[in-house]
């Protein structure tokens, strides 16, 4: 009973990452920890009226409408919304089907305060006016996934379909079995956060998939901390993704495809840094972009991994990350302004031959990456949650004038 009371009390808290609050902040992160949702028959009736083409246009406009309340990296919110959709969907676990973006529960505790969801309250705030425009026709779960999916397409990435019909939850109750650790210990023991086992969906409570700095292990001081060793990280990657029901091809495609976009934020060790926004944003504690074109789809991520050696160093945010070493061959110096995480380097330097071969394949053949990523992204974003009886998927290959009728319903 004490565990349940603690869990319910957490539903009433609000994340502390609000530095600059956009106007829709409290719609995207309700301060009372719950919000009304339409009765399912009412939602299904409203869903039939959703103008998905207009929604796509509205999202595309938002991507480059950088706002003072939370400025966009590179003048484009696209990567931010890819992360939002990824982290909302990445809670899914194949062990019992819990998690996923259906329900839109990232708005509430415990997910709202997970370490991996830092600053995503601002992404939800930016989307709040669009949610208000479409009302009951558009669930929060659909909005989060569609924002990330349209962003990928707008940045020239591969997308197969848009699917609508995710039913929202009124609070975060259904996420309690996913975290926090105090609640988990009563039902699925995890004495060492970082070494959590099934049925939990990840090794570390509060992180999506896997610890990016490496698996948690005893250090020289007898404390548990991340071990930035690619050889130790590779099995951790497979373990975490397999808990989501992802095979090796899907795993590598999702990691490299997702990291084709955006950056990590950790330019100083003592957040918030200055304004806490824009160039002063502190999120994960890692710093840098994965590619030289963080708002455009490419397979540069894999080319850099396959063609070059990477060296470990302590980044400005106090975490180990990887860079191109001094004196690298000319072909590798083009990646000097980019970075990699231990989990990235594990794909080619972790001793896992399957990951090595897939990385080489995607480095050499972007069409193979396109196909694998589109399929894996669709799988990632459509698993879990409750769906309306009249759920619908539309082909994403829509011409610029949006005049062609839906290809599949």
C-alpha positions as CSV (number, residue, x, y, z in Angstrom):
1,X,0.0,0.0,0.0
2,X,2.8,2.4,0.8
3,X,4.3,1.8,-2.6
4,X,1.0,2.6,-4.3
5,X,0.5,5.8,-2.2
6,X,4.0,7.0,-3.2
7,X,3.3,6.2,-6.8
8,X,0.0,8.2,-6.7
9,X,1.6,11.1,-5.0
10,X,4.2,11.3,-7.8
11,X,1.3,11.8,-10.3
12,X,0.7,15.2,-8.7
13,X,4.2,16.5,-9.3
14,X,5.5,18.5,-12.3
15,X,8.9,18.3,-14.0
16,X,11.4,20.9,-13.0
17,X,12.9,21.3,-16.4
18,X,10.7,24.3,-17.3
19,X,13.1,27.2,-17.9
20,X,11.2,29.1,-20.6
21,X,7.6,28.1,-20.7
22,X,5.8,28.3,-24.0
23,X,2.1,29.3,-23.9
24,X,0.9,25.6,-24.1
25,X,3.2,24.3,-21.4
26,X,0.5,23.3,-19.0
27,X,-1.6,21.7,-21.7
28,X,1.4,19.5,-22.6
29,X,2.3,18.8,-19.0
30,X,-0.9,19.1,-16.9
31,X,0.1,20.4,-13.4
32,X,-2.5,18.3,-11.6
33,X,-1.1,15.1,-13.1
34,X,-4.3,14.3,-15.0
35,X,-6.5,15.7,-17.8
36,X,-9.9,14.9,-19.2
37,X,-10.1,12.7,-22.3
38,X,-13.1,12.1,-24.5
39,X,-15.3,9.0,-24.0
40,X,-14.1,6.4,-26.5
41,X,-17.3,6.5,-28.7
42,X,-17.0,10.3,-28.8
43,X,-13.3,10.0,-29.8
44,X,-14.1,7.5,-32.6
45,X,-16.8,9.8,-34.0
46,X,-14.4,12.8,-33.9
47,X,-11.5,10.7,-35.4
48,X,-13.5,10.2,-38.6
49,X,-13.4,14.0,-39.2
50,X,-9.6,14.4,-38.8
51,X,-8.1,16.2,-41.7
52,X,-4.7,14.6,-41.7
53,X,-3.3,16.6,-44.7
54,X,-4.0,19.8,-42.9
55,X,-2.3,18.4,-39.8
56,X,0.8,17.6,-41.8
57,X,0.9,21.2,-43.2
58,X,0.5,22.6,-39.7
59,X,3.3,20.5,-38.4
60,X,5.6,21.4,-41.3
61,X,5.0,25.1,-40.6
62,X,5.8,24.7,-36.9
63,X,9.2,23.0,-37.6
64,X,10.8,26.2,-38.8
65,X,8.8,28.6,-36.6
66,X,11.5,28.9,-34.0
67,X,10.0,30.6,-30.9
68,X,11.6,32.8,-28.2
69,X,10.2,30.6,-25.4
70,X,12.2,27.6,-26.6
71,X,14.5,28.3,-29.7
72,X,15.0,25.5,-32.2
73,X,18.4,24.0,-32.7
74,X,19.6,24.9,-36.2
75,X,16.3,26.8,-36.7
76,X,14.4,23.5,-37.0
77,X,12.3,21.7,-34.4
78,X,12.2,18.5,-36.6
79,X,14.9,16.6,-34.6
80,X,13.3,17.7,-31.3
81,X,10.0,16.1,-32.4
82,X,11.7,12.9,-33.7
83,X,13.1,12.5,-30.2
84,X,9.7,13.2,-28.7
85,X,8.1,10.4,-30.8
86,X,11.0,8.1,-30.2
87,X,11.0,8.4,-26.5
88,X,7.2,8.2,-26.2
89,X,7.1,5.0,-28.3
90,X,10.3,3.5,-26.9
91,X,8.6,2.6,-23.6
92,X,7.1,-0.4,-25.2
93,X,8.2,-3.8,-23.9
94,X,7.5,-7.1,-25.6
95,X,7.4,-9.0,-22.3
96,X,3.8,-7.9,-21.5
97,X,2.9,-5.4,-24.2
98,X,3.0,-2.4,-21.8
99,X,4.2,1.0,-22.8
100,X,4.2,2.6,-26.2
101,X,3.0,6.1,-27.2
102,X,-0.7,5.1,-27.2
103,X,-2.2,6.8,-24.3
104,X,0.1,9.9,-24.6
105,X,1.2,9.3,-21.0
106,X,4.5,11.1,-21.4
107,X,2.5,14.1,-20.3
108,X,2.2,12.7,-16.8
109,X,4.3,11.2,-14.1
110,X,6.3,9.0,-14.0
111,X,7.4,9.4,-17.6
112,X,7.3,13.2,-17.6
113,X,10.3,13.3,-15.2
114,X,12.3,10.4,-16.6
115,X,15.9,11.4,-17.2
116,X,15.7,10.6,-20.9
117,X,12.6,12.9,-21.3
118,X,14.3,16.0,-20.0
119,X,13.2,19.1,-21.9
120,X,10.5,17.2,-23.8
121,X,8.0,19.2,-21.8
122,X,8.9,22.0,-24.1
123,X,8.3,19.9,-27.2
124,X,4.8,19.1,-25.9
125,X,4.2,22.7,-25.1
126,X,5.1,23.7,-28.7
127,X,2.5,21.1,-30.0
128,X,-0.3,22.2,-27.6
129,X,-1.8,24.9,-30.0
130,X,-2.1,22.2,-32.7
131,X,-3.8,19.8,-30.2
132,X,-6.2,22.7,-29.3
133,X,-7.0,23.3,-33.0
134,X,-8.0,19.7,-33.7
135,X,-9.5,19.0,-30.3
136,X,-10.9,15.5,-29.9
137,X,-10.1,14.5,-33.5
138,X,-6.4,14.3,-32.6
139,X,-5.2,12.4,-29.5
140,X,-2.0,13.4,-27.8
141,X,-0.5,10.0,-28.6
142,X,-1.3,10.5,-32.3
143,X,0.1,14.0,-32.2
144,X,3.4,13.0,-30.7
145,X,4.0,10.2,-33.2
146,X,2.8,12.2,-36.2
147,X,5.0,15.2,-35.2
148,X,8.1,12.9,-35.3
149,X,7.0,11.1,-38.4
150,X,6.3,14.2,-40.4
151,X,9.6,15.7,-39.2
152,X,11.5,12.7,-40.6
153,X,9.7,13.1,-43.9
154,X,10.3,16.8,-43.9
155,X,14.0,16.2,-43.4
156,X,14.0,13.9,-46.4
157,X,13.9,10.7,-44.4
158,X,11.9,7.5,-45.2
159,X,8.3,7.2,-43.9
160,X,5.8,4.6,-44.8
161,X,2.5,5.6,-43.3
162,X,0.7,7.9,-40.9
163,X,-1.5,6.0,-38.5
164,X,-4.3,7.5,-36.3
165,X,-6.5,6.2,-33.6
166,X,-4.4,6.0,-30.4
167,X,-6.6,6.4,-27.4
168,X,-5.4,8.8,-24.7
169,X,-5.2,8.0,-21.0
170,X,-6.3,10.6,-18.4
171,X,-3.2,10.1,-16.3
172,X,0.0,8.1,-16.0
173,X,-1.3,5.1,-14.0
174,X,-0.6,2.7,-16.8
175,X,3.0,3.8,-16.8
176,X,3.6,3.0,-13.2
177,X,4.8,-0.5,-13.9
178,X,7.5,1.1,-16.1
179,X,8.8,3.2,-13.3
180,X,9.8,4.8,-10.9
181,X,12.2,2.4,-9.3
182,X,10.5,2.6,-5.9
183,X,7.3,1.3,-7.3
184,X,9.1,-1.3,-9.5
185,X,10.9,-2.9,-6.6
186,X,7.6,-4.1,-5.2
187,X,6.6,-5.9,-8.4
188,X,9.7,-6.4,-10.5
189,X,12.8,-6.1,-8.4
190,X,15.7,-3.9,-9.7
191,X,18.1,-3.4,-6.9
192,X,20.8,-1.8,-9.1
193,X,19.4,0.8,-11.5
194,X,21.3,0.0,-14.7
195,X,21.1,-3.7,-14.3
196,X,17.3,-4.1,-14.4
197,X,16.1,-7.4,-15.9
198,X,13.0,-8.5,-17.7
199,X,10.1,-7.9,-17.5
200,X,11.3,-4.3,-17.4
201,X,11.8,-2.9,-20.9
202,X,15.2,-1.3,-20.2
203,X,18.2,-1.9,-18.0
204,X,18.0,1.6,-16.5
205,X,14.8,3.1,-15.2
206,X,14.2,6.5,-16.7
207,X,16.2,5.8,-19.9
208,X,14.8,4.7,-23.2
209,X,16.5,1.6,-24.5
210,X,20.0,1.6,-23.0
211,X,22.6,3.7,-21.1
212,X,24.4,5.7,-23.8
213,X,27.6,5.9,-21.8
214,X,27.8,2.2,-21.4
215,X,26.4,-0.5,-19.0
216,X,26.4,0.1,-15.3
217,X,29.2,-1.8,-13.5
218,X,31.3,-1.5,-10.4
219,X,34.1,1.1,-10.8
220,X,37.5,1.3,-9.0
221,X,35.9,3.1,-6.1
222,X,33.4,0.3,-5.5
223,X,30.5,2.4,-6.9
224,X,28.1,1.5,-9.7
225,X,28.6,3.8,-12.7
226,X,28.5,3.6,-16.5
227,X,31.4,1.7,-18.2
228,X,32.3,3.4,-21.5
229,X,33.5,0.2,-23.1
230,X,32.0,-0.6,-26.5
231,X,32.6,-4.3,-26.0
232,X,30.5,-4.3,-22.8
233,X,27.9,-2.0,-24.4
234,X,27.1,-4.1,-27.5
235,X,25.4,-7.0,-25.5
236,X,23.5,-4.3,-23.5
237,X,22.2,-2.8,-26.8
238,X,21.0,-6.2,-28.0
239,X,19.4,-7.0,-24.6
240,X,17.5,-3.7,-24.4
241,X,16.2,-3.7,-28.0
242,X,15.2,-7.4,-27.8
243,X,13.0,-6.6,-24.9
244,X,11.2,-4.3,-27.2
245,X,10.9,-7.1,-29.8
246,X,13.4,-5.6,-32.2
247,X,15.8,-7.8,-34.2
248,X,19.4,-6.8,-35.2
249,X,18.4,-5.1,-38.4
250,X,15.7,-3.0,-36.7
251,X,18.0,-2.2,-33.9
252,X,20.9,-0.9,-36.0
253,X,18.5,1.0,-38.4
254,X,16.7,2.7,-35.5
255,X,19.9,3.8,-33.8
256,X,21.6,5.1,-36.9
257,X,18.5,6.5,-38.5
258,X,17.5,8.3,-35.4
259,X,21.0,9.7,-35.0
260,X,20.9,11.0,-38.5
261,X,19.1,14.0,-36.9
262,X,19.7,16.5,-34.1
263,X,22.3,16.7,-31.4
264,X,22.8,16.0,-27.7
265,X,23.1,18.9,-25.2
266,X,25.7,19.1,-22.4
267,X,28.0,22.1,-23.1
268,X,28.7,22.8,-19.5
269,X,28.8,20.6,-16.3
270,X,26.5,22.8,-14.1
271,X,23.0,23.2,-15.6
272,X,21.3,25.4,-16.3
273,X,23.9,27.1,-18.3
274,X,23.1,30.8,-18.8
275,X,19.6,31.1,-20.1
276,X,19.1,27.3,-20.2
277,X,17.8,27.6,-23.7
278,X,19.2,27.5,-27.2
279,X,23.0,27.1,-27.1
280,X,22.7,27.0,-23.3
281,X,20.5,23.9,-23.2
282,X,21.6,21.1,-21.0
283,X,19.7,17.8,-21.5
284,X,21.8,14.6,-21.4
285,X,25.2,15.9,-20.4
286,X,26.7,14.8,-23.8
287,X,27.4,17.4,-26.4
288,X,27.5,17.5,-30.2
289,X,25.9,16.3,-33.4
290,X,26.2,12.9,-34.9
291,X,26.4,14.2,-38.4
292,X,27.4,17.3,-40.3
293,X,23.8,17.7,-41.6
294,X,21.6,17.3,-38.4
295,X,18.4,18.4,-40.2
296,X,18.8,16.3,-43.3
297,X,18.5,12.5,-43.7
298,X,21.7,10.7,-44.7
299,X,23.8,7.6,-43.9
300,X,26.7,9.7,-42.8
301,X,26.4,8.3,-39.3
302,X,27.3,4.8,-40.6
303,X,30.0,6.1,-42.9
304,X,31.8,7.8,-40.0
305,X,31.5,4.7,-37.9
306,X,32.7,2.3,-40.5
307,X,35.5,4.3,-42.1
308,X,37.1,5.8,-39.0
309,X,38.4,5.0,-35.5
310,X,36.9,6.9,-32.6
311,X,38.6,7.8,-29.3
312,X,37.1,8.2,-25.9
313,X,37.3,11.5,-24.1
314,X,35.6,13.3,-21.2
315,X,33.1,15.7,-22.7
316,X,32.2,19.2,-21.4
317,X,29.2,17.9,-19.6
318,X,31.3,15.5,-17.5
319,X,30.4,12.3,-19.5
320,X,32.6,10.1,-21.6
321,X,31.8,10.4,-25.3
322,X,33.8,9.7,-28.5
323,X,35.6,11.9,-31.2
324,X,37.8,11.6,-34.2
325,X,41.4,11.5,-32.8
326,X,44.1,14.0,-33.8
327,X,46.1,12.9,-36.8
328,X,43.2,10.9,-38.3
329,X,43.3,10.3,-42.1
330,X,41.9,13.0,-44.4
331,X,38.7,11.1,-45.1
332,X,37.9,11.1,-41.4
333,X,38.7,14.7,-40.6
334,X,35.3,15.6,-42.2
335,X,33.7,14.1,-39.0
336,X,35.9,16.1,-36.6
337,X,32.9,18.3,-35.6
338,X,30.7,15.3,-34.8
339,X,30.5,13.0,-31.9
340,X,29.5,9.4,-31.0
341,X,28.2,7.8,-27.8
342,X,29.6,4.6,-26.4
343,X,26.5,2.8,-27.7
344,X,27.1,4.2,-31.2
345,X,30.7,3.0,-31.2
346,X,29.6,-0.4,-29.9
347,X,28.1,-1.1,-33.4
348,X,31.5,-1.3,-35.0
349,X,34.0,-1.5,-32.2
350,X,32.1,-3.7,-29.8
351,X,33.1,-7.1,-31.2
352,X,29.6,-7.9,-32.5
353,X,29.9,-9.1,-36.0
354,X,26.2,-8.8,-36.8
355,X,26.2,-5.2,-35.9
356,X,29.5,-4.6,-37.8
357,X,28.1,-6.1,-41.0
358,X,24.8,-4.2,-40.8
359,X,26.7,-0.9,-40.2
360,X,28.8,-1.6,-43.3
361,X,25.7,-2.4,-45.3
362,X,23.9,0.8,-44.3
363,X,27.1,2.8,-44.9
364,X,27.4,1.5,-48.5
365,X,23.7,1.3,-49.4
366,X,21.4,4.2,-48.3
367,X,18.4,2.5,-50.0
368,X,18.8,-0.5,-47.7
369,X,18.9,1.9,-44.7
370,X,15.8,3.7,-46.1
371,X,13.8,0.4,-46.2
372,X,15.0,-0.9,-42.9
373,X,14.5,2.3,-41.0
374,X,11.0,3.0,-42.4
375,X,9.8,-0.4,-41.4
376,X,11.4,-0.2,-37.9
377,X,10.1,3.3,-37.3
378,X,6.6,2.1,-38.2
379,X,6.9,-0.9,-35.9
380,X,8.3,1.3,-33.1
381,X,5.6,3.9,-33.2
382,X,2.5,1.6,-33.6
383,X,3.0,-0.9,-30.9
384,X,1.3,-0.8,-27.5
385,X,-1.6,1.2,-26.1
386,X,-5.3,1.1,-27.0
387,X,-6.6,1.9,-30.5
388,X,-9.9,3.1,-31.7
389,X,-12.1,0.6,-33.6
390,X,-11.9,2.9,-36.6
391,X,-8.2,3.4,-36.5
392,X,-6.7,4.3,-39.9
393,X,-3.4,4.4,-41.7
394,X,-2.7,6.6,-44.7
395,X,0.1,6.3,-47.2
396,X,2.8,8.9,-46.4
397,X,3.8,9.4,-50.0
398,X,1.6,12.5,-50.6
399,X,2.5,15.0,-53.4
400,X,3.2,18.6,-52.5
401,X,-0.3,19.8,-53.4
402,X,-1.9,17.2,-51.1
403,X,-4.5,16.6,-53.8
404,X,-4.3,12.8,-54.0
405,X,-6.9,10.9,-51.9
406,X,-5.8,8.6,-49.2
407,X,-4.3,5.3,-50.7
408,X,-5.3,3.1,-47.8
409,X,-8.0,3.2,-45.2
